[in-house]
Amino acid sequence: MGEIEDAIERADRESFTREPPKTLKGQIGYLLKQMGSAKAVAQELGVTADSVNRYRRGARKHARADVASKIDDAVRQRWQPQVRKRRQKQAAASGGITVETRARFGYTSSAGSTDDGRFRRLTVKLPAAYAQRLFDARDTGASDQEMRGIIAEGFKEVYFQDGGGRAMGLSDVAINDIDYLDLDY
């Protein structure tokens, strides 16, 4: 996963209205209910169906660290899909998406001069159209670079050009060297 996709996942997790199961037995029980069989769960986790059944029965209280991480990821990925969809739909329809980042921004102006990129810490609320484009890009398997381009375009419009009030000759904004990036919607 890329930085943008990770940020979307974190924002999705923050929208949970209830916490997912924490115990190994509870997590396996949830996955079995979602996926239908021990074989399907085992295939997802990269373990045997016998191991899944041992976890379910409580015969094994702890999974290996790598397997425990896969179990936790699989549960969080499937947890409360309606809540996630509702929040994303609201962001894409009217709410927009807030992007907080510290990254190197550079831009090219129409005069042909290039501003040397410099680190900026920005928190910008992007309009709903950018949220929709970002979610659509993620759902169609867009690369992290393509999703960065969508965010950079939003920053160009909202932050650098102030919605058309300044820097109209600005033609291209690039986000490089992301120190951190966080999304909220």
VENUR-V281222 format. One record per helix or strand. SS is the DSSP state (helix for helix, strand for strand). FROM is the first residue (numbers start at 0). TO is the last residue. If there is no record, write none. Layout:
ss = (SS & SS)
from = (FROM & FROM)
to = (TO & TO)
//
This chain:
ss = (helix & helix & helix & helix & helix & helix & strand & strand & helix & helix & helix & strand)
from = (2 & 23 & 37 & 48 & 64 & 80 & 96 & 113 & 127 & 143 & 161 & 169)
to = (13 & 34 & 44 & 56 & 77 & 94 & 108 & 125 & 138 & 159 & 163 & 183)
//
